[in-house]
Amino acid sequence: MSAIQNSFQRVEVKYLLTISQYLALRRGMAAYVKPDVYSRYTICSIYCDTEDFSLVRTSLEKPVYKEKLRLRSYGVPGGRDTAFVELKKKYDGVVYKRRVTVNAAEAAKSISRGKLLGDDQISREINWFLHVWKPQPAVYIGYDREAWAGIEDSELRITFDTNLRGRSWDLDLRAGDFGELILPRESILMELKFTGGAPLWLSHLLSENGIYPTSFSKYGTYYKSLLGEAPVYGNYWPEVKHYA
C-alpha cells in the first residue's frame, strides 16, 4: 500500500504465474525495482452490487466501459480504523479509481443508507452511483499482496497476490478475513500498473519466461463459483474477529 492517494488513472495488466515463473521474475527484476512503501499487506474488500448481480454480470461480458463499487481496508479493521469507499471505472483498457477515506463503521453505514456524508467531488460521484444502482454488499474478497515499485519509473508498480479468497456471508470488513479459495494456493496473480508503457526490460523478462497477459476478475471469478461455473480450492480461515 503506497501513501494514501484518492484518485488514480493508469493501465493495469494481469498475469497468472506459477511459482517457478514468480521466482524467475523476482530474480530478473531485482536491479530495477525496490519494495513499495508498504511491501507486504493484506487487502480486504467488500464488492457491492444490485440484487441480481447486474454489475458483475455486465463486467464479465467485457464491455468497453464498466464500473464497480467496493469498500476496502488494509487488514481487518476495527470500527474506527481507516477504510475506503472506492468507485473503479475502466474504459478502453485504462483504469480510473476514485475513493474517499472513512472509518470502517461509516463505510458500512454509507452503503446501507445509500449516501456518503461528504460533499466533495469524489463523494458526489460515488453518491450518484449509489443513487442510480442502489447496490448492497455482495461478496467479500481478500488476498495477501507483495508490492514493488520501479526505481527509475516511480509510476511503475508490480504486485503479487496470493491466497485469493472470497465469501458471500458476513459481508462487513470488520467481520474478519476468511473465505473460500478461488485459486489454487500455488497460483500467483501478478498485476502491472503503469501510466505510460511497460519498460523494455520488463517486456523482455516476461517474454523470456513465457508469461502472457490474462483476463482475470477476482470478484467475477468468485461470482462464477457461486453459480457453480468455477471451482473453489478449500477454505481460508486465519482468524475471525468480532465487530468493533
N, C-alpha and C positions, 0 to 999 in steps of 0.2 A: 504494500500500500504506500503510494507516494504521498507527499504533502497534500492536504485537503485541497481539492480543486472541484469546482461546481459546474464547469462547462467544458466539454471535450468535443473535438472534431478530428477524426482520424480514420485510417484504414485498419481493419482488423482481419487477419488471416489465420485460420485454424488448421492444425495438423494433428493426427493421431499417431503416437510414437510407440514403438516397442522399447523395452529397457535398453537394448543394445544401441538403438538409434539415439536415445536420450544421452547415453554415456559418450557416444561419438560426438554429438553436438556440444556437450559440455567441454570436451577436450578441445574441439576446434574453435569454439568461440571465446576461450579463456583470455586471449590477448585483446579482445575487442569490447568486452563488457565488464561491468562491475555490479556487485549486489545493489539492488534498489534500496531506497531509504529504509523501507521495511522489507527485508528479503524473504521472510517466511511468515505466513499467517494463514488463518482460516477465514474464508468468505462464507457468510450465511445470507441467503436471500429468500424472500417470500415473493413469488410472482403472482400478480393479480390478474384476474380475467373475468369475463362475463360468465353467467350461469351455464351457457352452452359451450364454453371454451372457444369462442369465436376468434379471439386474438391469436391464440397459439395455432388454431386450425388454419387461419389465414397465413401466418408466418411459415408454416410447413409447406405451403403452396409456392413459396419463394417468389413473392411479388417484388416489383421494383422498389416499392416503398412499404415499410412495415414499422410498427411501433409496439412498445411494451412498457408496462409499469411494474416496478418492483420496489420492495423495501430491502435494505441491505445494511449489514453490520459486519465488522471485522472481529470475529469471535462472537461468542454468545453474550449478549448484553444484559445488564440489569435494566430496570425501567428508566433510570436516569442516564444511562450510558448513551454515547453518540450512535445514531443510526442515520440512514439517508432514505429519502423518498426519491427515486430516480425514474425519469422518463427517458427511454432509449429509443432512438429512431435510426433507421437505416435506409438510405436512399442511394441507389445505383452504386452499391459497394462501399459507401462512406458512412461511418457511424457517427451519430450526433448524440451526445449524452448530456442531460441537464438534471441537476439534482439539488435538493435542499437538505440542510443539516437540521435534524431534530433529535429529541431523545427517543429511545425505543418505545416507551409508552405512548408518546404523542404520535409516532409513526403509525401504530396500530389504530389509534383513535381517528386519525386523519382519513384512513380508508373507510372505516365503519360509518363515519358521518359524511363522507364524500366531499371533503374540503380541507385544504390546508389553511392554517390560520394566517400565514404570511401574505403580504400584498406586493411582493417584488415580482419582477418579470417572470422568473422561473416558476414561482408559486402559481402565478396566473396561468401559465401554460399547463402545469400539472392539474390545476383545478378545472380547466376546460376539458382535459382528458377524462377526469373523474365525472364531470357533468355529462359528457357525451356517452361514455361507455358504462358508467356505473359499475366498475369492477369490484370484486371482492377477493380476498386471499384464496388462491387456488392450489399452489404447491409450494413446498419448501425445497430449495436446492442448496447443498453445501459442498465445499471441496477445500482441499489444502493446497496452497499456492506457494511456489518458489518464483521470485521475481528478479529479473536482471535489467539493467539499463545500459545503453550504449555509452562508451567512453567519449568518443568523438561526436556522436549524434545523440544529444540528450533526449530527443523525442522518440528514439527507438526503445521499445520495451519488449522483452521476451519473457513470457511466463509459462510455467509448467504446472498443470493442475492434476492432482491425484485424488483417489478415493471419492469420486463423484457420487453423491448420494442424494436421494430425494424422498419426500413423503407427502401424502395428501391429507394428513391429520395433524393436530396440534400446530395449527398454522399461525404461529407467533414467534418472532425471533427470540423471545425470552424463554421459550419452552425447552430449548436445548438443541444440540447438534447431533441428530441421529436420523436414520432412514434406511432406504434400500439402495444398494449399489447399482448404478446404471451403466457402469463399465467394469470389466474385469479389473481386479486390483493391480495387475501388472501393466495396464494401459495408462498412458500419459497423454493428456491433452495439452498441446503447446499452442500458444497464441502469439503472433507477431503483431505489434501495434506501432504504427508509424504515420507520419503526416505527409511525407514525400514517398519516394520509392525505397524498397529494401536495399541495403548496401550490397555491393558486388560480392564481398567476402561471404556474406550470409547466403546469397543465392547459390554460390559455388558449393558451400558446405551442405546445403540442403540437397542439391543435385548429386553430389558425391555419395550421399548416404541414402539415396532413393526415397527421399521424404517429399511428399507432394501435398498440396492443399486439399482439404476435405470440407464438406458442408456438414456441420455438426451443431445442433442446438441442445444445450443442457435441458432446458425446460421442455423443448419439443420431444426429446428422447424419453424423458420420464413420462410425459403425457402419453406417448405411444405405448409405454409399458403398462399404463393404466387400462389401455384398450386391449391389451394382450398382443400388441403388434411388435413389441420389443421385449427382450428378456431383462430380468434383474439378476444380480450376481451375489445374493446373500444380503445380510443386514449389517449396518454400521451403527454401533451403539457405544460411543466413547463415554458419554455421561448424560444424565438427564438433570436439568436444572429447573427449579421452581420459579414461577413468575416473581418479579421484584418490582 
